[in-house]
Amino acid sequence: MEEITKIAIFKGKGIRKTLYRNEWWFVVNDVIEALTDSSDPAQYFKRLKLRDTELAKLTDNKGGVQFVPPLML
């Protein structure tokens, strides 16, 4: 299956995305940066995972995301 990778522009910020099995997947740190104007989206996501136990379950011990389910739009 062919994958398509592109950059989406949101509020002037680039958000990396890829089409996989007919679903768009977005880079979490890019989305956080665009929505929050955070200067350190990785740190923002780390703090968010500390507050949300369900979100924390999606990450591995190194802080990387194992998977993120597609967003319902």
KESEMAR-536086 format. One record per residue (C-alpha): x, y negated, z; residue in three letters; residue number from 1. Coordinates in steps of 0.1 Angstrom, whole numbers, plus 5000, padded with zeros to 4 digits. Layout:
REM residues N
R_X_Y_Z_ala_NUM $
...
END
This chain:
REM residues 73
R_5000_5000_5000_met_1 $
R_5014_4966_4990_glu_2 $
R_5018_4940_5018_glu_3 $
R_5015_4903_5011_ile_4 $
R_5033_4879_5034_thr_5 $
R_5026_4842_5033_lys_6 $
R_5027_4810_5054_ile_7 $
R_4995_4793_5064_ala_8 $
R_4995_4756_5073_ile_9 $
R_4975_4745_5104_phe_10 $
R_4978_4709_5116_lys_11 $
R_5010_4706_5096_gly_12 $
R_5026_4737_5113_lys_13 $
R_5035_4769_5094_gly_14 $
R_5020_4801_5107_ile_15 $
R_5035_4833_5093_arg_16 $
R_5009_4859_5083_lys_17 $
R_5008_4892_5064_thr_18 $
R_4981_4911_5047_leu_19 $
R_4980_4947_5060_tyr_20 $
R_4952_4971_5051_arg_21 $
R_4930_4942_5039_asn_22 $
R_4934_4923_5072_glu_23 $
R_4954_4892_5079_trp_24 $
R_4979_4895_5108_trp_25 $
R_4994_4864_5123_phe_26 $
R_5026_4857_5143_val_27 $
R_5014_4850_5179_val_28 $
R_5041_4825_5187_asn_29 $
R_5033_4805_5155_asp_30 $
R_4996_4804_5164_val_31 $
R_5004_4793_5200_ile_32 $
R_5027_4766_5188_glu_33 $
R_5001_4752_5164_ala_34 $
R_4972_4753_5188_leu_35 $
R_4990_4740_5219_thr_36 $
R_5018_4719_5206_asp_37 $
R_5041_4738_5230_ser_38 $
R_5078_4732_5225_ser_39 $
R_5085_4768_5237_asp_40 $
R_5057_4791_5225_pro_41 $
R_5075_4822_5237_ala_42 $
R_5076_4809_5273_gln_43 $
R_5039_4798_5270_tyr_44 $
R_5030_4833_5259_phe_45 $
R_5050_4848_5287_lys_46 $
R_5031_4827_5313_arg_47 $
R_4998_4836_5296_leu_48 $
R_5005_4873_5300_lys_49 $
R_5012_4868_5337_leu_50 $
R_4977_4854_5341_arg_51 $
R_4959_4879_5319_asp_52 $
R_4964_4916_5328_thr_53 $
R_4947_4928_5296_glu_54 $
R_4970_4907_5274_leu_55 $
R_5000_4920_5294_ala_56 $
R_4991_4956_5286_lys_57 $
R_4997_4948_5249_leu_58 $
R_5034_4941_5254_thr_59 $
R_5064_4964_5259_asp_60 $
R_5089_4960_5288_asn_61 $
R_5111_4937_5267_lys_62 $
R_5083_4912_5262_gly_63 $
R_5075_4921_5226_gly_64 $
R_5040_4926_5215_val_65 $
R_5032_4962_5206_gln_66 $
R_5001_4953_5186_phe_67 $
R_4975_4926_5184_val_68 $
R_4940_4935_5172_pro_69 $
R_4927_4915_5144_pro_70 $
R_4908_4883_5154_leu_71 $
R_4871_4883_5147_met_72 $
R_4864_4852_5126_leu_73 $
END
